[in-house]
Amino acid sequence: MLRRRYKICAPERPKTIRTLTMPSLHDDSWEGRLTAADLENYLAPNASIIDSPGGHKVITPLAAACWRGHLAIVKLLLNNPIRRADVNALSSHDRTALFCATKFSPSKNRAAIVRALLEAGADVNATSEYDAHNTPLMNAIVELRDKKVIHELVDHGASLNLRNAQHKTAEMLAEEVGLGRELRPRSEIISTLSAIVDFLISLVMHIFGFINQFINGSVKKLFGMSGSQDQEIMQDFAERNSRERKDGHDDVNPGVIPQTAEEFQASLDTYVTKSGLERFFAPGDPFLHNLAEKAAALRDDPSSNLGSPENISRLTCLSLYQPVIYCDDSGSMDKHDRYEHQRELVSRIARIATKIVPDDMGVELRFINAPNPAPNLSAAHIDAAVRMVRPSGGTKIGTVLKDKILQPLVYDILSDPQQKLHRPLLVCTITDGCPSAEAADLFQQTIYQCKRSLVDAGYEPNAVMFCISQIGNDESASAFLEKLRGDQAIQDVLYCTTDKLDDAFKELKENERGLEEWLLKLLTRPIMERDLD
């Protein structure tokens, strides 16, 4: 019997048909490759496409460019000779281009894009049911925490009182995240800043005029003022005061220089009230007197560059803050003399931070891994404490920031109604690597939580300021700091230095005066320049 043989074949696979995706106005706007020539070609058959939703996000070309942060394309779409994009054309979910810019746009060109849209007539209060009726301003507050964008929207009439689906206004949301002060119009901010500057200048003259009675003219020597020069300066202050009184602001800038201790004390009380420092410096606090006396004496110190008027101004500002030096003692700090460089830098930082404060006011020192040393250390004791530590362990920089610094120095005080913060804090962090054995963003989340806790307790967010610097050349540390720089939620309380500390230290080590001056500027940038950024 013959057997038939059958050939078993695998089932035939269906043929894949490849389709070519043709370029489109929407996709080119999204990808950032749209040119003026491309735009002309796209609009030639049907110009209305410029305002039609499309692409994979089903949004208008303008919304696509805003979403991805392509400023040049936003400007091209808004200002082209063929047909200008309707700045208020709706995309899917009834979103406008401004809404997309304030919710999704990356930080690099965000403020400029928002400004371009507003100048083109964007509806600053447009909302949609899909997005719970949140306005662009609410996005800028809650999603972005971007003060520049907030200012642009407020200056163009964004409503502070419209309510979203949760019945919250932009004003309520701003208070919740510590951005309430950013809702003032630019004109009011500038006017207030001008008044504060005038008042501070006047106050400085009051302080030095009073102190000068007791230190035989050394304050005049401090600022190099004498003779006719004094008269010119005082005439300028008199003119300032006259203008303020005419404008009805005689309480902002008192025109009479105190002649007695009582008058001087009254000026200090006014300053404390107007500047919001009453939580830290009670009326009659001798601390400011001590600062002025020591600053005046510093002018006669030939061994330091810190006696210049600019540096004394920085030093006085720094001395208002309680310094907390937060050192990295992880195992990697043992490489390339990093820990030794950190020790020398920390010793100098401590000397600068305590230069003109009373002798009983020292520095708080913390390590990531080593136990806490004694509190309130002098500069000499700081150096000895750092020498005793040997680098080892990981980099739980966020965990320790909360447990060893913020909990005892801030949170325990805030939770006790019988206590208050006596001085604002400046936490100076030095690290050579990115966080380990904890969430990658714990450090920045800890800073943000501190900011929120201060606001909840009735303090300004900047009652605790942070500065972080890199030592060494670890790429992961550089990436960590770069991420911190881009976090809008904490930019007003955190300064990330761009210099690598050990590199700058090596360059300036043989120039002690230059090194001291550089460190002073490094320390005071978070507290003196935050309003300029």
FENMO-V655903 format. One record per helix or strand. SS is the DSSP state (a for helix, b for strand). FROM is the first residue (numbers start at 1). LEN is the number of residues. Records with the same first field share a line. If there is no record, write none. Layout:
BEGIN
SS: FROM-LEN + FROM-LEN
END
This chain:
BEGIN
a: 25-7 + 36-10 + 47-5 + 61-8 + 71-8 + 92-3 + 97-8 + 110-10 + 136-9 + 147-9 + 170-7 + 180-4 + 186-27 + 218-6 + 227-20 + 261-15 + 287-12 + 309-11 + 331-23 + 379-9 + 397-18 + 442-15 + 461-3 + 475-11 + 488-3 + 501-8 + 512-17
b: 54-1 + 59-1 + 322-6 + 363-5 + 377-1 + 425-7 + 464-7 + 494-7
END
